[in-house]
Amino acid sequence: MLARQSLSRFRVYRPLAARTLGVPHVQRRTKVTGRVAQVAGTAGNVLLIGSIVTMFGYIAYTLYDNLLAENGVTRVYNESLDLVRASPDIRSIFGSSIRGFGEPTHGQRQRQRAIAHREYMDNGQKRLALQYNVEASRDPQGVRGVVRVDMGEAKKLGTWDFNSIVVDVYRDNKVQKTVDVLVTNEYKRESQKSEKEQRNRVFAPRGNVDGSWFGILRTDNWRK
């Protein structure tokens, strides 16, 4: 009896791992794991929603810039194509029914090709250049026109003016003639000035500033 009482006074020792790794600790670890998974799922949803919003925003901006904006490519293309169709010189070549399209292809989806265009600065003015093709809607007979459009931003911001609409007429991939559908006097002066400067650069000797032929006598202008 005494031995039994003495034994009951001693506490049964349990290892530290057995005391700490009980059910409450497992529950805490499960809660932490659940919170991490919840945060990760929320972050993934936010990224997904942000990507969708960004994509739709880009699509909306592209549609507005191409279709609705005053300097939109599609709008400029349609307006210039109407002027080309109304030109008597063009109608005498292609007939009364003329269609426009992007880069030439051998398929049936020519009108769906993108219109080649670029924006650039010229003497502090914002410019827009387009290029597309036209041909007779029925039986083109190897005749095709390459339309080159140049526009300039007017002093009043947001408005654009046509500088030139020129059509190069090709027959069997060779230029037959060029038709000026619309060319402003200012654009003519700019073109003539540019051509003159280009000729001066071609004929001027290397290192000669004034463009005269006397510069060729200077030894520092000789090519080495």
Contacts in CASP RR format, 6 or more apart in sequence:
PFRMAT RR
TARGET T0000
AUTHOR 0000-0000-0000
METHOD contacts of the structure
MODEL  1
MLARQSLSRFRVYRPLAARTLGVPHVQRRTKVTGRVAQVAGTAGNVLLIG
SIVTMFGYIAYTLYDNLLAENGVTRVYNESLDLVRASPDIRSIFGSSIRG
FGEPTHGQRQRQRAIAHREYMDNGQKRLALQYNVEASRDPQGVRGVVRVD
MGEAKKLGTWDFNSIVVDVYRDNKVQKTVDVLVTNEYKRESQKSEKEQRN
RVFAPRGNVDGSWFGILRTDNWRK
65 72 0 8 1.000
65 73 0 8 1.000
66 72 0 8 1.000
66 73 0 8 1.000
66 74 0 8 1.000
66 75 0 8 1.000
67 74 0 8 1.000
67 75 0 8 1.000
68 75 0 8 1.000
69 75 0 8 1.000
70 158 0 8 1.000
70 159 0 8 1.000
70 160 0 8 1.000
71 128 0 8 1.000
71 151 0 8 1.000
71 153 0 8 1.000
71 158 0 8 1.000
71 160 0 8 1.000
73 115 0 8 1.000
73 117 0 8 1.000
73 130 0 8 1.000
74 115 0 8 1.000
76 128 0 8 1.000
76 130 0 8 1.000
76 149 0 8 1.000
76 151 0 8 1.000
76 160 0 8 1.000
77 115 0 8 1.000
77 130 0 8 1.000
77 132 0 8 1.000
77 149 0 8 1.000
80 130 0 8 1.000
80 147 0 8 1.000
80 149 0 8 1.000
80 162 0 8 1.000
80 165 0 8 1.000
81 100 0 8 1.000
81 132 0 8 1.000
81 134 0 8 1.000
81 147 0 8 1.000
83 162 0 8 1.000
83 165 0 8 1.000
83 181 0 8 1.000
83 182 0 8 1.000
84 90 0 8 1.000
84 98 0 8 1.000
84 134 0 8 1.000
84 147 0 8 1.000
84 165 0 8 1.000
84 167 0 8 1.000
84 181 0 8 1.000
85 91 0 8 1.000
85 98 0 8 1.000
87 167 0 8 1.000
87 179 0 8 1.000
87 181 0 8 1.000
89 179 0 8 1.000
89 181 0 8 1.000
90 98 0 8 1.000
90 134 0 8 1.000
90 167 0 8 1.000
90 179 0 8 1.000
90 181 0 8 1.000
91 98 0 8 1.000
93 143 0 8 1.000
93 169 0 8 1.000
93 179 0 8 1.000
94 134 0 8 1.000
94 135 0 8 1.000
94 136 0 8 1.000
94 140 0 8 1.000
94 143 0 8 1.000
94 145 0 8 1.000
95 136 0 8 1.000
97 136 0 8 1.000
97 137 0 8 1.000
97 138 0 8 1.000
98 134 0 8 1.000
98 135 0 8 1.000
98 136 0 8 1.000
98 137 0 8 1.000
99 111 0 8 1.000
99 134 0 8 1.000
99 135 0 8 1.000
99 136 0 8 1.000
99 137 0 8 1.000
100 111 0 8 1.000
100 132 0 8 1.000
100 133 0 8 1.000
100 134 0 8 1.000
100 135 0 8 1.000
101 110 0 8 1.000
101 111 0 8 1.000
101 113 0 8 1.000
101 132 0 8 1.000
101 133 0 8 1.000
101 134 0 8 1.000
101 135 0 8 1.000
102 110 0 8 1.000
102 111 0 8 1.000
102 113 0 8 1.000
102 114 0 8 1.000
102 115 0 8 1.000
102 116 0 8 1.000
102 132 0 8 1.000
102 133 0 8 1.000
103 113 0 8 1.000
103 114 0 8 1.000
103 116 0 8 1.000
103 133 0 8 1.000
104 110 0 8 1.000
104 133 0 8 1.000
104 144 0 8 1.000
105 113 0 8 1.000
115 130 0 8 1.000
115 131 0 8 1.000
115 132 0 8 1.000
116 130 0 8 1.000
116 131 0 8 1.000
116 132 0 8 1.000
117 128 0 8 1.000
117 129 0 8 1.000
117 130 0 8 1.000
117 131 0 8 1.000
118 128 0 8 1.000
118 129 0 8 1.000
119 126 0 8 1.000
119 127 0 8 1.000
119 128 0 8 1.000
119 129 0 8 1.000
120 126 0 8 1.000
120 127 0 8 1.000
120 129 0 8 1.000
121 127 0 8 1.000
125 152 0 8 1.000
125 153 0 8 1.000
126 152 0 8 1.000
126 153 0 8 1.000
127 150 0 8 1.000
127 151 0 8 1.000
127 152 0 8 1.000
127 153 0 8 1.000
127 163 0 8 1.000
128 149 0 8 1.000
128 150 0 8 1.000
128 151 0 8 1.000
128 152 0 8 1.000
128 153 0 8 1.000
128 160 0 8 1.000
129 148 0 8 1.000
129 149 0 8 1.000
129 150 0 8 1.000
129 151 0 8 1.000
130 147 0 8 1.000
130 148 0 8 1.000
130 149 0 8 1.000
130 151 0 8 1.000
131 146 0 8 1.000
131 147 0 8 1.000
131 148 0 8 1.000
131 149 0 8 1.000
132 146 0 8 1.000
132 147 0 8 1.000
133 144 0 8 1.000
133 145 0 8 1.000
133 146 0 8 1.000
133 147 0 8 1.000
134 144 0 8 1.000
134 145 0 8 1.000
134 147 0 8 1.000
134 167 0 8 1.000
135 142 0 8 1.000
135 143 0 8 1.000
135 144 0 8 1.000
135 145 0 8 1.000
136 143 0 8 1.000
142 171 0 8 1.000
142 172 0 8 1.000
143 169 0 8 1.000
143 170 0 8 1.000
143 171 0 8 1.000
144 169 0 8 1.000
144 170 0 8 1.000
145 167 0 8 1.000
145 168 0 8 1.000
145 169 0 8 1.000
145 170 0 8 1.000
146 167 0 8 1.000
146 168 0 8 1.000
146 170 0 8 1.000
147 165 0 8 1.000
147 166 0 8 1.000
147 167 0 8 1.000
148 164 0 8 1.000
148 165 0 8 1.000
148 166 0 8 1.000
148 167 0 8 1.000
148 168 0 8 1.000
149 162 0 8 1.000
149 164 0 8 1.000
149 165 0 8 1.000
150 162 0 8 1.000
150 163 0 8 1.000
150 164 0 8 1.000
150 187 0 8 1.000
151 160 0 8 1.000
151 161 0 8 1.000
151 162 0 8 1.000
151 163 0 8 1.000
152 160 0 8 1.000
152 161 0 8 1.000
152 163 0 8 1.000
153 159 0 8 1.000
153 160 0 8 1.000
154 160 0 8 1.000
154 161 0 8 1.000
161 184 0 8 1.000
162 182 0 8 1.000
162 184 0 8 1.000
163 183 0 8 1.000
163 184 0 8 1.000
163 186 0 8 1.000
163 187 0 8 1.000
164 180 0 8 1.000
164 182 0 8 1.000
164 183 0 8 1.000
164 184 0 8 1.000
164 187 0 8 1.000
165 180 0 8 1.000
165 181 0 8 1.000
165 182 0 8 1.000
165 183 0 8 1.000
166 178 0 8 1.000
166 179 0 8 1.000
166 180 0 8 1.000
166 181 0 8 1.000
166 183 0 8 1.000
167 178 0 8 1.000
167 179 0 8 1.000
167 181 0 8 1.000
168 175 0 8 1.000
168 178 0 8 1.000
169 175 0 8 1.000
169 176 0 8 1.000
169 177 0 8 1.000
169 178 0 8 1.000
169 179 0 8 1.000
170 176 0 8 1.000
200 211 0 8 1.000
203 211 0 8 1.000
204 211 0 8 1.000
205 211 0 8 1.000
205 213 0 8 1.000
205 215 0 8 1.000
205 216 0 8 1.000
205 221 0 8 1.000
206 221 0 8 1.000
206 223 0 8 1.000
207 215 0 8 1.000
207 220 0 8 1.000
207 221 0 8 1.000
208 215 0 8 1.000
208 216 0 8 1.000
208 218 0 8 1.000
208 221 0 8 1.000
215 221 0 8 1.000
END
